[in-house]
Amino acid sequence: MLTKKVFYKQSKKGTILKIVREHYLRKDIWCGCKGCVKCALEEKDMILDACPVSKCSLLSDPHYIFLDTNAVLDQIDAIEDPYLENIIIPQTVLDEVKHRSSSVFKRLKEVIFDKKRKIYVFVNEHLKATYIERRVGETVNDRNDRAIRKAATWYQEHTGVKSVLLSDDIANREKAVEKGIFAFSLSDYAEATDSATLSERLCAKRWSERRGEDSTDVFPAHLPPAAVHHGLKAGLLLQGVFYASKENCLEATVITDKHNVLIQGRASLNRAIDGDTVAVELLPKEEWVAPSNLVIESEEAEDEVKVEREINEEERQVTGKIVAIIHRKWQQYCGILQLSPIKGHTYHLFVPAKRHIPKVRIETRQGEKLASQRLVVAIDGWPRHSRHPQGHFVRALGKIGDKETENEVLLLEHDIPCSKFSDAVLADLPSNDWTITPEELAKRVDLRNIIVCSVDPPGCTDIDDALHCFKLPNGNYEAGVHIADVSHFIRPGTALDKEAALRATTVYLVDKRIDMVPDLLSSNLCSLRGGEERLSFSCIWELTPNAEIISTRFHKSVIKSKAAMTYEAAQAIIDDVSDESELAQSLRGLNTLAKVLKKRRMENGALSLASPEIRFRVDSETHEPLEVVSKKMRETNSMVEEFMLLANVSTAEKILEEFPEVALLRRHPEPPPANFDPLIKAAHHQGFEIDISNSKKLSESLDKAIKPNDSYFNVMLRILATRCMLQAVYFASGVTQRSEFFHYGLAAPLYTHFTSPIRRYSDVIVHRLLAACIGADATYPDLMDKRKTDKLCQNLNYRKRMAQYAGRASVALHTHVSNFFLIFVIVDHFAFLIYCSVRILYHCLFYNEPC
């Protein structure tokens, strides 16, 4: 059966358009119940129990649970509780949730895919018996509620099993009862079960209404939306993002288009939480203050800490107060429970692991049990009369101090996608016995006879890149970088592609790796392992002995790496003067050219900064850290780095030339002069002057800042210089001014990432663009859409930043897990400084103040 919806719409040009939408209805849509004799169900479609056991004292009869849209949107944490099962999600609800909240929709899909939960999606909008038309004058919401009740009634008649509608909408429940459907609020239903967690996972929406007669307002009221809109339009208010201080819980900064506004004091913070978009009102200039030099970790400390200090006019910053929250950025938070001092009390404070998130008041009857656990809590609201936001318990992660638990906290706090790859993703993979077909080989340049090798850190299994070099008859060199052809396996629009785009990067922790792509690709079919034929994307140059580029060519190829070496092993071959093998000559040629390339880069103003990189040696069985060592740099490290940089620059030039609007590039903005103040002051105190007029002058200044008797001084100075830098970011060429393409740290006019597609999704996109440039692959709409590329870049930048933070947090976690590493950190000068904040590094190194 076919129904049609016809309506008319006026275009931007004033043309009247007739829109016809067809809606197909069927009679053969099944109920999903085991044992149903009316539906021709296959085994895989039998989801719901034939006679579901009631777990609720409100209703002893067997029943199926129906959820309305608001129940899903407001109570997704409770719906994720495995206690609830035999649930029917009408298509009406699924579509509305998808339209209103992508994050809740994603979580709901994960619940639906859990076969143990017995959750069935009923396609009521395409079953003739349950489809309904919208009535004249009826709102979309009322029509959808009626459709849900219609589906529940149909199930009751079709299966003979009672339907129970869970809804927080009183009117919807009353109308359901009129139709003979049992209906309860989710909270009433949960309270009538014997679940210890279900009721505690409910969103505490009603808490904002709970206040005693003697309660007083702690915070000023927020302005209504109309007043905020008027204030922003009139320039009386500024809109910006709220960033809470990690050192002082009573201080924050709001980043606006005009100013970075300092916020101080509980009343001025006015219930804003890190990441919120807020409206801020500037204070009169005479009330502007300077950032506090105190470390305050408790909100209660404001009444106790009253330190008067003289403020220089130069220190004063634009200061304001929060007058409204425009958009909340709440999420689920990890932390621990701080039990109420009142015995038997059910209200406790949750202390987030993130220091810049305030304590959250939750209600739980499991206080004693949860006090030893790491918890996940969600915020529900923050009324004016409460010092703390109100929230609810979501789940327990495990015992405090347990390694697996702490790792899970780390991943959750940094929003690292770490779930197992779905069946849909795995279905996109080739078979385990995949080999290169003759047809594929015929499309590529065969480089299997060339001496190609890879050079990587010890234990590396996801080998992205390999190199080759040999001398040409004319005295020049041919040098090549060969990158794993990941884009051959990850095709646009597939489940595998979408998952890789979401994850964006491989995350490296001390004791584990969270891959961007499944292991079959990352450590096998894409990894350029020694002695195995692999698909690659090659960038090959003809270079003069002075490393001047004569020509550059790109092509898809097949290689067979002659050796997969560590940096140490490759260095040993280069240094062995008796080794005259082709591999040794190739490495020496690469190394010679790399030295020239690096020298030229430095002369052009590239920075040589230092980062405190360390590595853990982990026990293969227990996964416990055995030893911590700082990263040792060899010539081979620089050799690989120089050719990867050269390949990235060459690729950037090529894709920008062919696709000037949609090239995915990487830029590094020049830091504002104020960023360098700590570096300049610290160097000046030790008798050195730092010139920051451009990157070349900065590099030269750092090279001169050497203390003959202190080998660590220059390294530490470079670490401090690194901390002055802004983050490098991905961007779409069509939405950024050409003057902003420059990469400050590399002194490169153009740059991108081409060389690590196994671990970076940015490189996959660059490979697709480059393949289209040389006619090796076709474009597709999303690849040619600069707005979508820009949106993709935002996710790439966010995921890369979170991966970096997670890696650092993992190092800090494992360093402080055992006394051995604490002692090591204290004894070893270099490693000790790794775990100092920039402020401590600044004072301890250059002002000789005690830590």
FENSUL-V160883 format. One record per residue. RES is the residue in one letter. PSI is psi in whole degrees, 0 to 359 (999 if undefined). Layout:
res=RES psi=PSI
res=RES psi=PSI
//
This chain:
res=M psi=144
res=L psi=129
res=T psi=151
res=K psi=142
res=K psi=122
res=V psi=128
res=F psi=166
res=Y psi=145
res=K psi=139
res=Q psi=128
res=S psi=173
res=K psi=332
res=K psi=359
res=G psi=358
res=T psi=138
res=I psi=123
res=L psi=139
res=K psi=121
res=I psi=126
res=V psi=122
res=R psi=126
res=E psi=141
res=H psi=117
res=Y psi=135
res=L psi=144
res=R psi=167
res=K psi=353
res=D psi=38
res=I psi=127
res=W psi=165
res=C psi=339
res=G psi=10
res=C psi=134
res=K psi=139
res=G psi=3
res=C psi=125
res=V psi=351
res=K psi=337
res=C psi=140
res=A psi=70
res=L psi=140
res=E psi=163
res=E psi=319
res=K psi=340
res=D psi=356
res=M psi=96
res=I psi=313
res=L psi=144
res=D psi=145
res=A psi=325
res=C psi=79
res=P psi=133
res=V psi=133
res=S psi=132
res=K psi=6
res=C psi=131
res=S psi=347
res=L psi=338
res=L psi=114
res=S psi=339
res=D psi=149
res=P psi=141
res=H psi=154
res=Y psi=146
res=I psi=127
res=F psi=140
res=L psi=138
res=D psi=175
res=T psi=314
res=N psi=328
res=A psi=320
res=V psi=314
res=L psi=319
res=D psi=333
res=Q psi=35
res=I psi=328
res=D psi=317
res=A psi=322
res=I psi=332
res=E psi=348
res=D psi=124
res=P psi=351
res=Y psi=324
res=L psi=129
res=E psi=177
res=N psi=56
res=I psi=139
res=I psi=122
res=I psi=106
res=P psi=150
res=Q psi=327
res=T psi=315
res=V psi=315
res=L psi=316
res=D psi=319
res=E psi=321
res=V psi=318
res=K psi=321
res=H psi=326
res=R psi=334
res=S psi=107
res=S psi=326
res=S psi=317
res=V psi=322
res=F psi=318
res=K psi=316
res=R psi=322
res=L psi=320
res=K psi=319
res=E psi=323
res=V psi=317
res=I psi=321
res=F psi=349
res=D psi=103
res=K psi=332
res=K psi=338
res=R psi=343
res=K psi=61
res=I psi=128
res=Y psi=131
res=V psi=117
res=F psi=120
res=V psi=68
res=N psi=336
res=E psi=350
res=H psi=7
res=L psi=127
res=K psi=324
res=A psi=341
res=T psi=351
res=Y psi=139
res=I psi=148
res=E psi=152
res=R psi=132
res=R psi=160
res=V psi=127
res=G psi=358
res=E psi=135
res=T psi=160
res=V psi=319
res=N psi=316
res=D psi=322
res=R psi=317
res=N psi=320
res=D psi=320
res=R psi=323
res=A psi=322
res=I psi=317
res=R psi=323
res=K psi=317
res=A psi=319
res=A psi=320
res=T psi=317
res=W psi=316
res=Y psi=317
res=Q psi=318
res=E psi=323
res=H psi=319
res=T psi=339
res=G psi=3
res=V psi=138
res=K psi=146
res=S psi=136
res=V psi=120
res=L psi=124
res=L psi=116
res=S psi=144
res=D psi=4
res=D psi=111
res=I psi=316
res=A psi=320
res=N psi=320
res=R psi=318
res=E psi=318
res=K psi=327
res=A psi=317
res=V psi=322
res=E psi=331
res=K psi=5
res=G psi=19
res=I psi=134
res=F psi=137
res=A psi=133
res=F psi=160
res=S psi=155
res=L psi=326
res=S psi=318
res=D psi=319
res=Y psi=315
res=A psi=319
res=E psi=336
res=A psi=8
res=T psi=171
res=D psi=17
res=S psi=135
res=A psi=343
res=T psi=337
res=L psi=309
res=S psi=330
res=E psi=345
res=R psi=0
res=L psi=142
res=C psi=129
res=A psi=63
res=K psi=328
res=R psi=350
res=W psi=330
res=S psi=340
res=E psi=348
res=R psi=116
res=R psi=138
res=G psi=163
res=E psi=329
res=D psi=8
res=S psi=148
res=T psi=158
res=D psi=130
res=V psi=329
res=F psi=153
res=P psi=156
res=A psi=148
res=H psi=148
res=L psi=147
res=P psi=158
res=P psi=320
res=A psi=319
res=A psi=323
res=V psi=315
res=H psi=315
res=H psi=317
res=G psi=320
res=L psi=318
res=K psi=324
res=A psi=354
res=G psi=11
res=L psi=336
res=L psi=158
res=L psi=145
res=Q psi=137
res=G psi=180
res=V psi=135
res=F psi=123
res=Y psi=111
res=A psi=146
res=S psi=142
res=K psi=344
res=E psi=332
res=N psi=110
res=C psi=353
res=L psi=22
res=E psi=147
res=A psi=172
res=T psi=137
res=V psi=120
res=I psi=113
res=T psi=176
res=D psi=332
res=K psi=319
res=H psi=159
res=N psi=109
res=V psi=125
res=L psi=134
res=I psi=129
res=Q psi=138
res=G psi=148
res=R psi=314
res=A psi=321
res=S psi=327
res=L psi=325
res=N psi=50
res=R psi=14
res=A psi=146
res=I psi=148
res=D psi=127
res=G psi=346
res=D psi=147
res=T psi=124
res=V psi=163
res=A psi=129
res=V psi=139
res=E psi=128
res=L psi=141
res=L psi=160
res=P psi=148
res=K psi=328
res=E psi=347
res=E psi=3
res=W psi=147
res=V psi=179
res=A psi=155
res=P psi=143
res=S psi=148
res=N psi=16
res=L psi=148
res=V psi=112
res=I psi=116
res=E psi=347
res=S psi=133
res=E psi=331
res=E psi=349
res=A psi=347
res=E psi=321
res=D psi=337
res=E psi=328
res=V psi=103
res=K psi=86
res=V psi=116
res=E psi=131
res=R psi=150
res=E psi=132
res=I psi=123
res=N psi=146
res=E psi=328
res=E psi=334
res=E psi=340
res=R psi=140
res=Q psi=160
res=V psi=124
res=T psi=146
res=G psi=190
res=K psi=149
res=I psi=128
res=V psi=349
res=A psi=153
res=I psi=116
res=I psi=318
res=H psi=126
res=R psi=144
res=K psi=38
res=W psi=152
res=Q psi=182
res=Q psi=140
res=Y psi=145
res=C psi=151
res=G psi=202
res=I psi=166
res=L psi=130
res=Q psi=106
res=L psi=146
res=S psi=140
res=P psi=346
res=I psi=117
res=K psi=135
res=G psi=359
res=H psi=143
res=T psi=354
res=Y psi=126
res=H psi=168
res=L psi=132
res=F psi=129
res=V psi=107
res=P psi=151
res=A psi=328
res=K psi=119
res=R psi=337
res=H psi=7
res=I psi=132
res=P psi=161
res=K psi=149
res=V psi=132
res=R psi=123
res=I psi=161
res=E psi=127
res=T psi=142
res=R psi=2
res=Q psi=25
res=G psi=309
res=E psi=320
res=K psi=319
res=L psi=348
res=A psi=336
res=S psi=10
res=Q psi=154
res=R psi=132
res=L psi=162
res=V psi=130
res=V psi=146
res=A psi=143
res=I psi=136
res=D psi=330
res=G psi=171
res=W psi=89
res=P psi=158
res=R psi=328
res=H psi=1
res=S psi=134
res=R psi=335
res=H psi=148
res=P psi=155
res=Q psi=143
res=G psi=190
res=H psi=153
res=F psi=134
res=V psi=306
res=R psi=162
res=A psi=138
res=L psi=329
res=G psi=183
res=K psi=139
res=I psi=132
res=G psi=342
res=D psi=135
res=K psi=314
res=E psi=320
res=T psi=313
res=E psi=326
res=N psi=320
res=E psi=320
res=V psi=314
res=L psi=315
res=L psi=319
res=L psi=317
res=E psi=334
res=H psi=13
res=D psi=47
res=I psi=117
res=P psi=118
res=C psi=13
res=S psi=163
res=K psi=150
res=F psi=136
res=S psi=166
res=D psi=324
res=A psi=321
res=V psi=313
res=L psi=331
res=A psi=339
res=D psi=355
res=L psi=152
res=P psi=170
res=S psi=161
res=N psi=332
res=D psi=23
res=W psi=139
res=T psi=163
res=I psi=125
res=T psi=157
res=P psi=325
res=E psi=318
res=E psi=321
res=L psi=323
res=A psi=337
res=K psi=350
res=R psi=165
res=V psi=127
res=D psi=109
res=L psi=23
res=R psi=340
res=N psi=354
res=I psi=145
res=I psi=95
res=V psi=141
res=C psi=161
res=S psi=149
res=V psi=117
res=D psi=173
res=P psi=161
res=P psi=140
res=G psi=4
res=C psi=126
res=T psi=337
res=D psi=78
res=I psi=109
res=D psi=324
res=D psi=152
res=A psi=163
res=L psi=160
res=H psi=161
res=C psi=135
res=F psi=161
res=K psi=138
res=L psi=158
res=P psi=332
res=N psi=5
res=G psi=347
res=N psi=178
res=Y psi=147
res=E psi=123
res=A psi=141
res=G psi=144
res=V psi=128
res=H psi=121
res=I psi=140
res=A psi=131
res=D psi=71
res=V psi=326
res=S psi=344
res=H psi=326
res=F psi=330
res=I psi=102
res=R psi=147
res=P psi=138
res=G psi=353
res=T psi=166
res=A psi=323
res=L psi=318
res=D psi=317
res=K psi=322
res=E psi=318
res=A psi=321
res=A psi=322
res=L psi=312
res=R psi=319
res=A psi=332
res=T psi=153
res=T psi=139
res=V psi=127
res=Y psi=116
res=L psi=175
res=V psi=316
res=D psi=8
res=K psi=166
res=R psi=130
res=I psi=106
res=D psi=149
res=M psi=327
res=V psi=157
res=P psi=155
res=D psi=329
res=L psi=324
res=L psi=309
res=S psi=322
res=S psi=3
res=N psi=273
res=L psi=330
res=C psi=336
res=S psi=129
res=L psi=68
res=R psi=151
res=G psi=137
res=G psi=7
res=E psi=141
res=E psi=132
res=R psi=149
res=L psi=138
res=S psi=165
res=F psi=118
res=S psi=141
res=C psi=116
res=I psi=134
res=W psi=153
res=E psi=123
res=L psi=143
res=T psi=166
res=P psi=340
res=N psi=16
res=A psi=28
res=E psi=135
res=I psi=122
res=I psi=316
res=S psi=157
res=T psi=135
res=R psi=149
res=F psi=141
res=H psi=155
res=K psi=141
res=S psi=174
res=V psi=128
res=I psi=164
res=K psi=98
res=S psi=132
res=K psi=340
res=A psi=138
res=A psi=102
res=M psi=160
res=T psi=166
res=Y psi=321
res=E psi=316
res=A psi=319
res=A psi=322
res=Q psi=322
res=A psi=322
res=I psi=316
res=I psi=319
res=D psi=344
res=D psi=99
res=V psi=340
res=S psi=347
res=D psi=109
res=E psi=22
res=S psi=163
res=E psi=324
res=L psi=316
res=A psi=318
res=Q psi=323
res=S psi=314
res=L psi=319
res=R psi=322
res=G psi=316
res=L psi=317
res=N psi=319
res=T psi=313
res=L psi=322
res=A psi=322
res=K psi=321
res=V psi=317
res=L psi=317
res=K psi=317
res=K psi=318
res=R psi=321
res=R psi=315
res=M psi=323
res=E psi=332
res=N psi=353
res=G psi=10
res=A psi=147
res=L psi=141
res=S psi=93
res=L psi=171
res=A psi=141
res=S psi=142
res=P psi=72
res=E psi=131
res=I psi=163
res=R psi=143
res=F psi=138
res=R psi=121
res=V psi=140
res=D psi=131
res=S psi=336
res=E psi=309
res=T psi=344
res=H psi=20
res=E psi=142
res=P psi=129
res=L psi=325
res=E psi=146
res=V psi=129
res=V psi=147
res=S psi=150
res=K psi=127
res=K psi=128
res=M psi=134
res=R psi=172
res=E psi=326
res=T psi=330
res=N psi=313
res=S psi=324
res=M psi=309
res=V psi=316
res=E psi=315
res=E psi=319
res=F psi=330
res=M psi=318
res=L psi=317
res=L psi=318
res=A psi=320
res=N psi=319
res=V psi=315
res=S psi=320
res=T psi=318
res=A psi=317
res=E psi=320
res=K psi=310
res=I psi=330
res=L psi=324
res=E psi=318
res=E psi=324
res=F psi=73
res=P psi=342
res=E psi=336
res=V psi=13
res=A psi=133
res=L psi=111
res=L psi=176
res=R psi=130
res=R psi=157
res=H psi=104
res=P psi=148
res=E psi=131
res=P psi=148
res=P psi=149
res=P psi=326
res=A psi=333
res=N psi=332
res=F psi=359
res=D psi=312
res=P psi=321
res=L psi=313
res=I psi=315
res=K psi=318
res=A psi=316
res=A psi=319
res=H psi=322
res=H psi=333
res=Q psi=10
res=G psi=17
res=F psi=145
res=E psi=134
res=I psi=122
res=D psi=117
res=I psi=19
res=S psi=329
res=N psi=174
res=S psi=326
res=K psi=315
res=K psi=321
res=L psi=315
res=S psi=316
res=E psi=321
res=S psi=318
res=L psi=323
res=D psi=328
res=K psi=341
res=A psi=77
res=I psi=134
res=K psi=119
res=P psi=326
res=N psi=5
res=D psi=95
res=S psi=340
res=Y psi=343
res=F psi=310
res=N psi=323
res=V psi=313
res=M psi=324
res=L psi=320
res=R psi=326
res=I psi=317
res=L psi=323
res=A psi=322
res=T psi=320
res=R psi=344
res=C psi=346
res=M psi=155
res=L psi=164
res=Q psi=137
res=A psi=146
res=V psi=154
res=Y psi=151
res=F psi=160
res=A psi=131
res=S psi=331
res=G psi=353
res=V psi=11
res=T psi=141
res=Q psi=141
res=R psi=329
res=S psi=345
res=E psi=6
res=F psi=340
res=F psi=141
res=H psi=106
res=Y psi=313
res=G psi=326
res=L psi=353
res=A psi=42
res=A psi=127
res=P psi=325
res=L psi=144
res=Y psi=151
res=T psi=184
res=H psi=117
res=F psi=341
res=T psi=0
res=S psi=60
res=P psi=342
res=I psi=328
res=R psi=358
res=R psi=125
res=Y psi=333
res=S psi=319
res=D psi=328
res=V psi=315
res=I psi=318
res=V psi=320
res=H psi=319
res=R psi=319
res=L psi=316
res=L psi=321
res=A psi=321
res=A psi=326
res=C psi=320
res=I psi=8
res=G psi=18
res=A psi=347
res=D psi=165
res=A psi=157
res=T psi=173
res=Y psi=160
res=P psi=313
res=D psi=327
res=L psi=331
res=M psi=8
res=D psi=108
res=K psi=331
res=R psi=319
res=K psi=325
res=T psi=320
res=D psi=317
res=K psi=320
res=L psi=318
res=C psi=324
res=Q psi=318
res=N psi=320
res=L psi=316
res=N psi=318
res=Y psi=312
res=R psi=322
res=K psi=318
res=R psi=315
res=M psi=323
res=A psi=320
res=Q psi=314
res=Y psi=320
res=A psi=319
res=G psi=317
res=R psi=319
res=A psi=325
res=S psi=318
res=V psi=314
res=A psi=319
res=L psi=311
res=H psi=335
res=T psi=323
res=H psi=4
res=V psi=322
res=S psi=155
res=N psi=331
res=F psi=314
res=F psi=332
res=L psi=317
res=I psi=318
res=F psi=316
res=V psi=322
res=I psi=320
res=V psi=315
res=D psi=122
res=H psi=315
res=F psi=308
res=A psi=327
res=F psi=319
res=L psi=343
res=I psi=323
res=Y psi=10
res=C psi=147
res=S psi=167
res=V psi=321
res=R psi=316
res=I psi=318
res=L psi=316
res=Y psi=311
res=H psi=317
res=C psi=318
res=L psi=315
res=F psi=348
res=Y psi=5
res=N psi=33
res=E psi=148
res=P psi=148
res=C psi=999
//
